[in-house]
Amino acid sequence: MVKPYRILIVEDDPEHAELIRMGFRRHDEYFLDFASTGEQGLEMISGGAYDLISVDLVLPGIGGLDVLVRIRKLDPDIPVVMVSGHGTTEMAVVAFENRATKYVVKSLESFKSLPYVFENLIQEARFKSNERGMREQIERSERIHRNIVENALAGIYILQDGVFKLVNPKLCEIFGCEAASLIGMPFWQMVKPDDMECICRLDRDRQVPAPVYESKVLRRDGTKRWIEFRTVPIEYEGRRAILGNLLDITPRKELEIEILRSNRELAAISSIMQRCLKPQGDMDTELADALTQVMAGIDGAELGGVFLRASTGLELRALVGSVEDLMKFTEGMEANLLLGLAKTHKCEDHADRVWITAPIVCSGRTDGATVIACQEPVDPEALSFLERAAITIGYLLETGKMPPLLNPSTESIMQVQTRNL
């Protein structure tokens, strides 16, 4: 249903006012109010809402142009039609200079056409008002979204063809660089090589709603951060793109890693202690299982051995991994390097390997050592754990009252005797 049109006619000539009223008799959609002076018209305008105002140019008291000026101060957008009995070009120019919407010269024909003229002007004004309202709503929405993006606690970005097209300040903060240096950069350049698989899944998983990934990223200063990011496919500037939001989860991830490490170490120590309380086999088997538990408690452990004192030096009593690599490490090494304090040794043959050793104390006497080879970089807590695990192995020896030497005739890999110790 069309909204009714409310019109105010400011006209001092009663005959002209009647002609105007007659022209609208067949148009029920119009509601006409009349004022005979400019003062009366302004008072009615201040007290009511109109869709259009028609003002006679010549009025008693306040003239039509002055009424127009005052109307424009109250409402700059309402259609105002100036009506004059003298159709001079100069008067029309003055009317338009004062922001009249239309200038009409009085005549019988013009009075008849006023309903159609008014309707067109009102519809045009309503269209412009709606357009302006929509534009303001869009601008307001854009401002809100811009504020949300710029002040978000998560990093927000758009990827297109694998490169950054849009980034927010939080993303720049997480990556430790300026927005200008990120725009146009491939996302994979910020990801650690070991975590490239999750980036490759972005294309494969695009049908999954908001998939979640975890990865490490390299900051410009060389430090690494853990991130969690979600992505959804969108259209950006007419082409397929990826919208993502990214959180720095480094504190949480480091805590998770610490908890996993602690649980792993606790499980290893607990397993050895259970064997101390209730041995399940001969001591050779107990030591082998204990060594396996110790290596399970160290992230990146590749090779391990347990050495105990023998009459000829130190003897290998348990082994996991290559005996040749273990012998190469201990070759020419003085026994006190293994029996002394827990320490870390660099591996000359393998740059990506580190050895850690800890003494085994049994009944107050250092009776051996535990040796573990780890991938570089080694966990900073690994040496401390190995020291605690070696103490637990000492308890295991005390419980089993293990003799100092194994039977030389037993053909077990655990009985390979070290040289030059």
N, C-alpha and C positions, 0 to 999 in steps of 0.2 A: 504493500500500500504506500502511495506517494505521500510524503509528509506535506500537510497544508502550508500554503505560502501566506505569511503575515506581511502586509504592506502598510507603510505609513505614507500618506499623501499630505504634504505641506503645501496648501494652496489657499490663497486669500480670496480668490474670486469664486463666489458660490455657484455661478453658472458653469464655470470650468470644472469645479468639483463635481457638480451633478453630471456633466458629460463623461467625466472619468468613471463615476459610479455606474452609469448606464453601460459603459463599455465592458464592465466586469459582471453584469447581471447573469450572463450565461456561463460563468466560470465559477462553479461552486468551490473549487479548490483554493480560492483566494479569500482572505479575510482582510478587509480594508479598514484602516483607521484614518481619520482626517484631523488635521490641525490647520487653523486659519492664520497663525502667526509663527514666526521663527521661534519665539520664546516657548510657545505652547508645544511646538514640535520637539524641541530639545528636552522639555520636561517629560514628554511621553517616551522619548528614546531612552532617557535615564531610568524610566520605570518599567520598561518592557523590552522584549527581544523581537527584533524584526528581521525578515529575510531581505528586504529591500526598502529603500527610502526614496521617495520622489519629492524634489524640492523646487518650488517656483523661484526663478531667479530674482524677481522683484516682489518683496514682501514688506509689509509695514513693520517698523521697528528694526529688528535685526534682519539684514538682507540675506538673500539666498546664499551668496558666496561665504558670508560669515557663518551661516548655519553649516555649510559644507565643511569649512575649516574645523569647526567645533566637533562635528560628527567624526571627522578623521582622527581627532585626538582621542575620542572615545572608542572607535573601532576602525582600524585602518583597512579592513578587508570587506566590510559590508558594501554591496552595490548601492551607489547613490546616483540617481538620474536627475540631471538639471533640466528643468523645463522652462522655456522662455517664449514669450510672445514675439520676440524680435530675434530672428535667426541670423545674427551677424557673425562673421568669422572671428572677429576680435573677441566677442563674448564667449564663443565656443573655446577659443584658445585659453582664455583666462580660466574657464571652468575646468578644462583638462589640466592646466598647470596646478590647479588646487586639488587634483586627483579625483575629479568627477569620473564616474564609470562610463556614462553616456550623456550626450547632449541632445535634447529633443525640442523641436520647434512646435509650438501649439498649433494644432489644426484639427478639423473634424476627423480626418483620416488618421492622424497620429494618435488621437484619443482612442480610436477603434483598435489600433494595432498595439496599444500599450500592454494588454494581457500577454501577447506573444513575445514582445520585447522584454517584459519583466521576467517571464518564464525562462527565456534563454539566459538572461543575466544571472538569475538565481541558480539555475543549473550549473552554469559555468563557475559561479562562486563556490557552490557546494563541491564541485569536482576539484577545484583548486584547494579548497579547505581539506578535503579528504586526502588529496595528494600530499599536501603539506604535512598533514597529520601522520600519514604513512612514512614520509621521509623523516620526520622527527622521531617516529618510533624506531625506524631502522637505524638512524644515527644514535639514538639512545641505547638500542640493543648492541650496536657495534662498540659503543663506549663501555658498556657493561662487560661485554666479552673481552675487550682489550684490557680492561682493568683486571679481569679474572686471570687472563693469560699472563699479564705482566707481573701480577702479584701472587701468582700461584706458588704453593710450597713444593709442587712437583715441576720437573722440567718438562716442557711441552714443545713438540717439534712436528714438522711436516717433512716427510721424505718423498722425493719424486725422482725416479730413475736412480735410486740409491743414494742421492745426495740431499743435504739439508736445504730446504727452501724457506723454512721459517723456524726460528728458535726464540724461546723466551729467556729473560734474565736468569732464572733459576737453572736452566740447562747450561748456560754459560758458566755459572758459578760452579756447578758440579764438574764440568770439564776443565775449568780453570783457564778459560780463554774468552776473547771478545766475540760478540755476535758476528762481526764482519769476517772474522777468520773461519767461522763455522759454515756460513752460507756458501753453498757450492762444494763443500767437502763431503766425500763419501763417508757414510756412517761407519763402515768397516775399518777405516783408518784409526778410529778411536777405541777399537776393541782388541783385546789381547788375542794373539794368534790361537791360543788354546781354546778360546771361546767362540771361534768363527762359526762353529756348527749351528749355534743358536741364531746367528744372523742369517745363515743360509735357509733356516726354517721359516723366515718371515714370508717368503713367497709361497712355500708349500702350505703354510697354515693360514693363508689369508681368508679361507672360508670359515675358520673357527672364530666365534665371537670373542673379541678382546683376549687373545692368548697372552699368557704371562711368561716372560723370560727373565733369567738371571744371567749376569755376565760380569766380567771385569773390564773396566775401561782404563786406558792410559791417559792421564792428564798431561797437559803441556809441560808441567814441571817434572815429569817422569814418574810421579807417584801413581799408584793404582787405587781405584775405588770400585767397590761392588755396587752394581745397579740392578734394579728391577724395573722392567718396562713392559707396557701393554701397547698393543697396536690394533688399529681398525682401518680397513680400507675406506678411502673417501675419494671424492672428486675435487681436484684443486686446479683452478684456472682451466677447466674443461678437460682435464686429463686425470688418469688414475694416479692416486698418491696414497701415502700411509700417514695417518695421524697417530702419534704416539705420546704417551706421558711416561715420565721416567722418575724414579725415586732413588736417592742415595741411601742404600741399605747397608753401608759399610759397618757401622757399629753393630747392627743386628747380626750381620753375616759373620763378623769376627767373633761375636759371642757364641753363635751357633757352632763355628769351627772349634772354639775353645771347649764348648760343652762336649762335642763329639770326641775331641782329643782326650779330654778328661775321662769320659766314659770308656773309651778304648783302653786307656792306661789302667783305669780301675778294674776293668774286666780282666786284663792280663795279670795284674798283681793278685786279684782275687783267685784266679784259676791256679796260680802257683801256690798261694797260701792253702788252698783246698788240698793240694797234693802234699803239702807239709803236714796237714792234719790227718790225711788219709791217703797214704801212698797207694798207687794203683798198679805198679809194676816194679821192675828192677831199676836201679838208679840211672843206668844208661838211658832207659826209656823216659824216666822222669826228667832228666836233664834235656833230652831232645824235645820233649813236649814243652818244657819251661822256655827253652830258646824260641820255639815256635810262637808261644804266647808273647814273649818280649818283642819279637819282630812284628807281630800283629798290632802291638801297641805303639809302634813308631811309624808315622806316615813316610812312605818312600823307602822303607828298609828293603834292601835287595839281597843281602848276604850276612850271615852271622855265624859265630862260633863261641863255644865255651871252652876255655883252657883251664886246666888244673895243674897244680904243682906235681912234678914227678921227680924221680931220682936224677934224671938227666936234664931237667929243666922244666919246661911247661909242655903239657900234652893236650892235644885237642880231644875233647871228650864228647862234644856235640857239634853238629854242623848242619846248616841250611844254606844251600847254594854251592858255588864253585869252590872246591878245596884248593885248586890251583891259585885262584885270586887271593884266597885267604893266606896261603903259604907265601905268596909273593909280597903281601903286605907285611907279614911278620919276619920275613927273611932278613937276617942281620940286625934285627931289633933287640935291644937290651931288655931283659925281663922286667926291670923296674919301671920301664915306660908303660907296660901293661898292668903291672901290679901296684903302681902308684895311684895318684889321684885320678878321678874321672877327667877325661880330656878329649879334645877333638884333634884329628890328624888329617891333613890334606893328602889326597891321593895323587901321586905323581903320574901314574899310568892312566888314570881316568880323571880328566878335569871336572867332569860332572858328578864326581863321587866324593863323599866325605866319610871318613872312618871315625867312629866314636867308641871309646873303651871305658870300662869301669871295673874296679877290683871286686872280687868276691871274698868276703870275710866270713870265715867259719870258726866259731868258738874263739873269737878274739884274734885270729891269725889270718892274714891274707893268703888264701889258698888257691887263688886263680883269678881269672879275668873274663869278662864278657866283651866280645868284639862285634860291632855291627857296622856294616857299610850302608850308607844312605845316599839317595839321590840329592844332588845339589839343587836348590838351597835346602839345607837341613833345618828342620823345625827347631827354633831356639830352645824349646822345652825338652827336646829329645834326650839331651845329655843328662838332664836332671832326672828324667824318667828312668833312663838306663841305670843310673846310680841307685835308685830305689829298687829297681828290679833285681840288680845284682845282689843287693842286701837280702832280698827275699830268696834268691837262689842259695845264698849262704845258709839261710834257715832250712832250706830243703836238704842241704848237705848234712847239717847237724842232725836233722830228723832221721836221715837214712844211715848215718854213721858210715859214710862211703869210704872204702879203703882208698889209699892214695893212688894205686895203679890198677888199671884194667888188666885182664888176662891177656898177655901178649899173643896168645894163640888165636884169640877171637878175631876173625876177619871181618871187621866192621869198619866202615869209613870213619866212624867216630874215633878210631884208635890211631889215626895218622899222627905221628909225633913231629912236632915242629923242630926245625933245625936252627942252630946258632942262637938259641935263646938262653 
